[in-house]
Structure formats: structure tokens, C-alpha cells
């Protein structure tokens, strides 16, 4: 089964797909699309506008073809000594430690960045609070001064009115008293 699959793969590599591609561009039906090779045969099953289907028939492999398609054995691995294994284990341990150190360093950098961002945000928040508090205090002082100025102006007007009435009343009283005295 494995040899048959290998032979099939080899033949597919050898098979020229140019006639198949040309048949896609020229849809007229050709009767001679069937191809024969040493150990396989390709026959069209179905030809449609959307595509084509083919049947690939594999012939039984001959003893001569087995020798041709046999794969060379993989190269022998060299003997691995205990020292080589220990060196590889040490190198792997070093790589693991360096990766852990890199991960810890990047994590520490992230934490430092987050801390810096938090400190900056807290600093901006406190400076904003101070500025806002100063503005509010200034506004309240101005409002207090304006209110005191307004109240003193009202008090002055009231005093002027009262003084004006008191002076008019004296004048009226003094004038009224003279007229009363004259009648007598």
C-alpha cells in the first residue's frame, strides 16, 4: 500500500497538467484526454463548465519498479554520548532561565510603567484640585467683597434717606412751631 502511494505521488509529479489547464480554457470536448503511463492510467470521468473529474487507475507494481522507487534509508544517527546530552540539557536550562529572566524583566518594565502612569495621574489630579480650590477661594473672596460693598452702599443710602427725613422733619417742625406761635 505504501509503495503504491509513493508510486502514485511520483507519477503525479511527472504528469503534465498543461493539457488539463488548456482544456479548462477551451471547453470543447476532447476524446483523447486519456493518458497511459507505465503503471497508471488517467481517464476523464466528468467534464463540466465548472470543472473536470479524472479517474487515476494504478497498475500493479512490477518487481523491477520496486527497485527504482525504493527510498534510500535515512542516514544513521551518530552515537550520542553522555557529555553531549549533558551539554544539551545545560544549554536548554540556560535558554529557559534567560527566557524567564526576559519575561520577568518585561513584566517589571510594565509594572514600572503602570506605576509611573498612576503617579502622574495622581499628581495631575492633586494639582487640578489645588488650582480649583484656589479659584474657588478667590471667587468666594470676591463675592464676599462685592456683597460687603453692596451692603455698605445700601446702608449709606438708607442713612442718607434717614438723615434727609430727619432734617426735613426738623425743618417742618420748626416751621410748624413758628406758625403756631404766630397765630396766638
Residue pairs with C-beta under 8 A, 6 or more apart in sequence:
3 61
3 66
3 69
4 58
4 61
6 69
6 71
7 39
7 40
7 58
7 61
7 65
7 69
8 40
8 56
8 58
10 69
11 37
11 39
11 40
14 37
15 35
15 37
15 42
19 33
19 35
20 33
20 52
20 54
23 30
23 33
23 47
23 52
24 51
24 52
27 47
27 49
29 47
33 42
33 43
33 44
34 41
34 42
34 43
34 44
35 41
35 42
38 59
38 65
39 58
39 59
39 60
39 61
39 62
39 65
40 56
40 57
40 58
40 59
41 56
41 57
41 59
42 54
42 55
42 56
42 57
43 54
43 55
43 57
44 52
44 53
44 54
44 55
45 53
45 54
45 55
46 52
46 53
47 53
61 69
